[in-house]
Amino acid sequence: MSFYKFTEDDLFTNTIEAYPEYSFYIVSSSVYINNIPNQSGALTDNIFGVPDGFLSLYEYNIDRPSTYIYPFLYKDGLKNIFKSYNTGSYNIANYGTVITSSYRLSSSISRYYYDSTGVTGSSRTYLFPLKNTMNHYTYLSPRYAYSASFGDKDSDSVNLINIPSIFYGSSIKKGSVSLKYYISGSLIAELVDKNFNGDLIQVSSSVDTQGEGRVAGTVLYNEGFIILTGSWDLNGDQIDYKTGIPDNSKWIYFGTGTNEGEVTGSIHYPSASFAIDYQGTTHTQTLTMFTHAKQGHLNYSNNPTYLKYNEPNYKNASTGSSVYGERPVPLHNNVDSAFTDVDPDFQKVTYISKVGIYDENKNLIGVAKVAVPIKKTIKNNYTFKLKLDI
């Protein structure tokens, strides 16, 4: 087996920026991710072991009804601990105690609605902490201002939609956000961030045009929040959006029933449904490695088929009182010939099917396989390009 060391010119590290598309559809408090229906298994209602409308982080424990695999570690002097484990319980535990966590971690989008007649100020638990962040982005658009001439989010009706980072990566791509409002399956209005500055502008309406061109909210691209404040009527259908009083459809009611604490499917107003579409931004570090099969190298194989078949005693040596000689090892000639009765001239030919990657201690840490074995003769040389996400 031959080993070759990578040189500085053989290793390159690149960053790949990708924009994966995501889609959420909400109807009757059920959430559908990327238009994929909830999958039931032979033993469970959801094969991933997470609530419907949620994304499984690890995708372990597939279709397991009760017995789950889980991560664990032992309490020792290094004081390693899972983030979800209680620190007080860890401190009083004896050394050697098994500390466990769970692979059934999941995530989904959620909605928080604050009515103008309800809680205000710092009591708006999920909205108030975003005050400084929103004010920071006013250089992009004055609509980001937490309290200004466009409204006061401490007291106005505000619709806050939270998108966890697992659904977008490092940030939401600017200009990719689209919110669609449906009544009885018909699109009544749509918002897009067409100016790439976070303003969600209404671009269509099936009822009237009073809202077209108006800003109904903003997007926090890096933090994954959509904040809707548009309170104008989108149509004349009276629907009780969990407020107790039927009202016309408005952007502040968008996404009602999106994981707001209710049981999936418990809120029934099938006439209203909502769609959220956008692109995320992900950065993947990629290591590119070039390995070389040089001319005159790698033309011998340890594969038994490389030796000529049915040659007895080729492993035996000739010994005597004054001589020790190893018998020659006959190699199989796998060169093709145009004639059946003529043996072609012998050539050392091998076929490269795998490339192994080793660490500095020659421990195998990776194997790259080619789709079709590559024929290698003494005269030619090849360079194999390997890529690895790091």
C-alpha positions in Angstrom: 0.0 0.0 0.0 1.3 3.4 -1.0 1.0 6.5 1.1 1.2 10.1 -0.2 1.3 13.3 1.8 -0.9 16.2 0.9 1.0 19.4 0.0 -0.2 23.0 0.5 -1.3 23.1 -3.1 -3.5 20.0 -2.6 -5.9 21.4 0.1 -8.4 24.2 -0.3 -11.1 25.4 2.1 -14.2 27.1 0.6 -17.4 28.4 2.0 -20.6 27.5 0.1 -23.5 29.8 0.5 -26.8 28.3 -0.3 -30.4 29.5 -0.2 -32.7 26.6 0.8 -36.4 27.2 0.3 -38.9 26.8 3.1 -42.7 26.8 3.1 -45.3 26.7 5.9 -49.0 26.2 5.4 -51.3 26.8 8.4 -55.0 25.7 8.5 -57.2 25.0 11.5 -54.2 25.2 13.9 -52.3 22.5 11.9 -48.9 23.3 10.4 -47.5 21.7 7.3 -43.8 22.1 6.6 -42.7 22.2 3.0 -46.1 20.8 1.9 -45.3 17.4 3.5 -48.2 15.8 5.3 -47.7 14.4 8.7 -46.4 10.8 8.4 -47.9 8.1 10.6 -46.0 4.8 11.1 -47.0 1.2 12.0 -46.5 1.9 15.7 -46.9 5.7 16.2 -49.0 8.5 14.8 -45.8 10.4 13.8 -42.8 8.3 12.7 -40.3 10.9 14.0 -41.7 10.9 17.5 -42.4 14.6 17.6 -45.7 16.6 17.4 -47.3 17.1 14.1 -46.1 20.2 12.3 -42.7 20.1 14.1 -39.3 19.3 12.6 -37.2 16.6 14.4 -33.7 17.8 15.1 -32.0 14.4 15.1 -34.5 12.2 13.2 -33.7 9.3 15.5 -36.2 6.9 17.1 -38.1 6.4 13.9 -41.5 4.8 14.5 -40.6 3.8 18.1 -43.7 3.7 20.4 -42.1 3.8 23.8 -38.5 2.6 24.0 -36.2 5.4 22.8 -32.5 5.7 22.3 -31.0 8.6 24.1 -27.6 10.3 24.6 -25.9 9.9 28.0 -22.7 10.5 29.9 -21.2 9.9 33.3 -20.6 12.5 35.9 -16.9 12.9 36.4 -14.2 15.4 37.2 -14.6 17.1 33.8 -18.1 18.3 34.8 -19.5 17.7 31.3 -23.3 18.2 31.3 -26.1 18.6 28.8 -27.6 22.1 28.4 -31.1 20.8 29.2 -30.0 19.1 32.5 -30.7 20.8 35.7 -27.5 22.2 37.2 -28.7 21.8 40.8 -29.5 18.1 40.2 -26.1 17.7 38.6 -24.2 19.2 41.6 -25.8 16.9 44.2 -25.4 13.8 42.0 -22.7 11.3 42.9 -19.7 10.7 40.6 -20.4 8.0 38.2 -24.1 8.9 37.9 -25.5 8.5 34.4 -26.6 11.9 33.0 -29.2 11.5 30.2 -30.8 13.8 27.6 -33.2 13.2 24.7 -33.1 12.8 21.0 -36.7 13.8 20.7 -35.9 17.5 20.3 -38.1 19.3 17.8 -39.0 22.8 16.6 -41.7 24.7 14.7 -42.9 28.2 14.0 -45.1 29.9 16.6 -47.3 32.9 16.9 -47.9 35.5 19.6 -50.8 38.0 19.3 -51.0 41.1 21.4 -54.3 43.0 21.3 -54.5 46.7 21.8 -56.9 46.1 24.7 -54.7 43.5 26.4 -51.3 43.6 28.0 -48.9 46.5 27.2 -45.3 47.5 27.5 -42.9 45.0 29.2 -45.8 42.6 29.8 -45.6 41.7 26.1 -43.2 38.9 27.0 -41.9 37.9 23.5 -42.2 41.3 21.8 -40.7 43.8 24.3 -37.2 42.1 24.4 -37.0 42.9 20.6 -37.2 46.6 21.3 -33.5 47.4 21.0 -33.1 45.1 18.1 -35.9 46.7 16.1 -34.6 50.2 16.8 -31.1 49.1 15.6 -32.5 48.3 12.2 -34.1 51.7 11.6 -31.2 52.6 9.3 -32.8 50.1 6.9 -36.3 51.4 7.3 -38.1 53.7 9.7 -40.8 51.1 9.9 -38.6 49.1 12.3 -38.9 51.8 15.0 -40.5 50.3 18.1 -42.4 53.5 18.8 -42.7 56.3 16.3 -45.1 58.0 14.0 -46.0 54.7 12.3 -47.2 53.2 15.6 -46.4 52.2 19.1 -45.7 48.4 19.6 -46.2 48.8 23.3 -49.9 49.5 22.9 -51.0 48.7 19.3 -52.3 45.3 18.1 -49.2 43.3 17.1 -48.9 39.9 15.5 -45.5 38.3 16.2 -44.4 35.1 14.3 -41.3 33.3 15.4 -39.2 31.2 13.0 -36.5 29.2 14.7 -33.0 29.2 13.2 -33.2 25.5 12.2 -35.6 26.7 9.5 -33.3 29.3 7.9 -29.7 28.9 8.9 -27.7 32.1 9.6 -30.4 34.5 8.3 -33.5 34.8 6.1 -32.6 35.9 2.6 -33.7 39.4 1.9 -36.4 39.8 -0.7 -37.5 36.2 -0.4 -40.3 36.5 2.1 -43.9 36.0 1.0 -47.0 35.9 3.2 -50.3 34.8 1.6 -53.8 35.1 3.1 -56.5 32.7 1.9 -60.2 32.6 2.5 -62.1 29.6 1.3 -59.1 28.6 -0.8 -58.9 31.9 -2.6 -56.0 34.3 -2.2 -57.3 37.6 -0.8 -53.9 39.3 -0.1 -50.2 38.9 -0.2 -47.2 40.5 1.4 -43.6 40.6 0.1 -40.4 42.4 1.1 -39.8 43.6 -2.5 -37.6 46.5 -1.4 -35.1 44.1 0.3 -35.2 46.4 3.4 -37.5 44.4 5.7 -40.7 46.2 4.9 -43.6 43.8 4.1 -45.6 45.5 1.4 -49.0 44.3 0.3 -48.9 43.6 -3.4 -52.3 42.2 -4.2 -55.9 42.1 -2.9 -58.9 40.2 -4.3 -61.4 42.4 -2.5 -60.2 46.0 -3.0 -57.0 47.9 -3.5 -56.9 50.1 -0.4 -54.1 48.0 1.1 -51.9 47.7 -2.0 -48.6 49.4 -1.5 -49.1 49.7 2.2 -46.5 48.3 4.7 -48.2 45.7 7.0 -45.1 44.8 9.0 -41.4 44.1 9.1 -39.0 41.1 9.0 -36.0 40.6 11.4 -33.9 38.7 8.9 -31.1 37.7 11.3 -33.3 36.9 14.3 -36.1 35.1 12.5 -39.1 37.2 13.5 -42.0 38.5 11.4 -43.9 41.5 13.0 -47.2 42.4 11.5 -49.2 45.5 12.4 -51.5 45.9 9.4 -55.0 46.4 10.8 -57.0 47.4 7.7 -59.7 45.0 6.4 -58.8 42.5 3.7 -62.3 41.2 3.1 -65.8 41.4 4.6 -66.1 37.8 5.9 -66.7 37.8 9.7 -64.5 35.2 11.4 -63.7 34.8 15.1 -59.9 34.7 15.2 -59.7 33.5 18.8 -60.7 37.0 20.0 -64.2 36.1 21.0 -65.7 38.7 18.6 -66.0 38.0 14.8 -64.1 40.4 12.7 -62.9 41.1 9.2 -59.7 39.4 8.1 -56.6 41.6 8.8 -52.9 41.0 8.8 -52.8 41.1 12.6 -54.8 37.9 12.5 -52.5 36.2 10.0 -51.4 32.7 11.1 -54.0 32.3 13.9 -53.6 28.9 15.4 -49.9 28.5 14.7 -48.7 26.7 17.8 -50.2 29.1 20.3 -50.7 26.5 22.9 -53.7 24.8 21.5 -53.9 21.1 20.6 -53.2 20.6 16.9 -56.4 20.8 14.9 -58.4 22.2 17.9 -59.2 25.5 16.2 -61.6 25.1 13.4 -62.2 27.8 10.9 -61.3 26.1 7.7 -62.3 29.1 5.6 -59.1 30.9 6.6 -55.6 29.5 5.9 -52.1 31.0 5.6 -48.9 30.4 3.8 -45.4 31.6 4.6 -42.6 31.2 2.0 -39.0 32.3 2.1 -35.4 31.3 1.5 -32.9 30.8 4.2 -29.1 31.4 4.1 -26.7 28.7 5.0 -22.9 28.6 5.0 -21.1 25.3 4.7 -17.3 25.0 5.0 -16.0 22.6 2.4 -12.5 21.0 2.2 -11.3 20.2 -1.3 -8.5 17.7 -1.5 -6.5 16.7 -4.6 -4.9 13.3 -4.7 -2.5 12.2 -7.5 -1.9 8.9 -9.1 1.4 9.7 -10.7 3.0 8.2 -13.8 4.8 5.0 -13.0 3.2 4.8 -9.5 0.4 2.6 -8.2 0.8 -0.2 -10.8 0.9 -3.1 -8.3 -2.0 -4.4 -6.4 -2.4 -6.5 -3.2 -5.6 -8.0 -4.6 -5.2 -11.8 -5.0 -6.7 -11.5 -8.5 -3.6 -9.5 -9.5 -1.6 -12.7 -9.3 -1.7 -15.3 -12.0 -4.2 -18.0 -11.3 -3.3 -21.7 -10.6 0.5 -21.2 -10.2 1.5 -23.6 -7.5 4.3 -23.0 -5.0 4.9 -19.4 -6.0 5.2 -18.5 -2.4 7.9 -21.1 -1.7 11.6 -20.2 -1.7 14.6 -22.2 -3.0 17.0 -23.0 -0.2 20.3 -24.8 -0.1 23.6 -24.8 1.8 24.8 -21.7 0.0 21.7 -20.1 -1.6 18.4 -18.7 -0.7 16.2 -17.5 -3.5 12.6 -16.6 -3.7 10.6 -17.8 -6.6 9.3 -15.1 -9.0 5.6 -14.1 -8.4 3.7 -14.5 -11.7 1.3 -11.6 -12.4 -1.9 -11.9 -14.3 -1.8 -10.1 -17.7 -5.2 -8.4 -18.1 -4.3 -6.6 -21.3 -6.8 -7.1 -24.1 -5.8 -8.6 -27.4 -7.5 -8.3 -30.8 -6.8 -12.0 -31.5 -7.9 -15.0 -29.5 -4.8 -17.1 -30.2 -2.2 -14.4 -29.5 -1.1 -13.4 -26.0 -0.5 -9.6 -25.8 2.6 -8.1 -24.3 2.5 -8.0 -20.6 1.8 -4.6 -19.0 1.3 -3.6 -15.4 -2.4 -2.5 -15.3 -4.4 -1.7 -12.2 -7.8 -0.4 -11.5 -8.3 2.3 -8.9 -11.6 2.0 -7.1 -11.0 3.7 -3.8 -9.0 6.5 -2.2 -8.3 6.3 1.5 -7.6 9.3 3.7 -5.3 8.8 6.7 -4.3 11.0 9.6 -0.7 11.7 10.7 -0.7 8.3 12.5 -1.8 6.5 9.4 -5.3 5.8 10.9 -7.9 5.5 8.2 -10.4 8.3 8.7 -12.3 8.3 5.4 -12.8 6.5 2.1 -13.8 7.9 -1.3 -15.1 5.6 -3.9 -15.3 6.2 -7.6 -18.4 5.3 -9.6 -16.4 3.2 -12.1 -12.9 1.8 -11.4 -10.3 3.8 -13.2 -7.8 2.0 -15.4 -4.2 2.9 -14.4 -1.2 2.1 -16.6 2.5 3.0 -16.1 2.3 5.8 -18.7 -0.8 7.7 -17.5 -1.5 9.7 -14.4 -4.7 10.9 -12.7 -5.8 13.5 -10.2 -8.8 12.7 -8.0 -10.8 15.6 -6.5 -12.3 14.9 -3.1 -14.7 17.2 -1.2 -15.6 17.0 2.4 -18.0 19.2 4.4 -16.4 20.3 7.7 
